[in-house]
């Protein structure tokens, strides 16, 4: 049996993926994930705006 934390996180992953698919959104999700998980430089305009905002706080 899987721990509850694992089940919940997989459910959130699938729901997020399903929502993005339903919206037919396209982007380089791998590169966006790299920004979030590995603190890489932003690859989208909104990501760069958020980085500028954070730097000015």
N, C-alpha and C positions, 0 to 999 in steps of 0.2 A: 504494500500500500504506500502511496506517495504522501509526503508531508503536505499539510494544508497550504503552507506557504508556496510550495511548488505548483500545486493545482491552481491556486489563485493567480499566480503570476502568468502561467500559461493561458489561463482564461483571458486575462487582460491583454496578452499578446495577440491572441486570436481575434478578440473583439476589435482591437485597434486595426489589425490587418483587414478584417472584414469591412470595417467602416471606410478605410481608405479605398478598398476595392469597390465598394458600393458607390462612393463618390467619384470613381474613375480618376482619382488623382494620380498624377505621374510626377516623379522626381527621382533623383538619385538617393534613395533612402539609405543606401550603404554609407555614402559620404555624410549625410545628415546625422546618421547614427554615430559616425566617427567623431563628429563635433561634440555630441553629448557624452559619449562613453569615454573617449580618450582625449578630450579637450583639444581637438585639432582646430585649425583656423576655419572660420565659417566659409561655406561654399555657396550660399545663397544670399541674395540681397537682404532678406529679412534677418538672416543670421548675422550679417555684418552690422545691421542696424542695432540688433540686440547687443552685440559686442561693444559697439560705441556707447550705447546707453549704460551698460555695466561699467565701462571704463570711466564714465563721467560721474558715477555715483559717489 
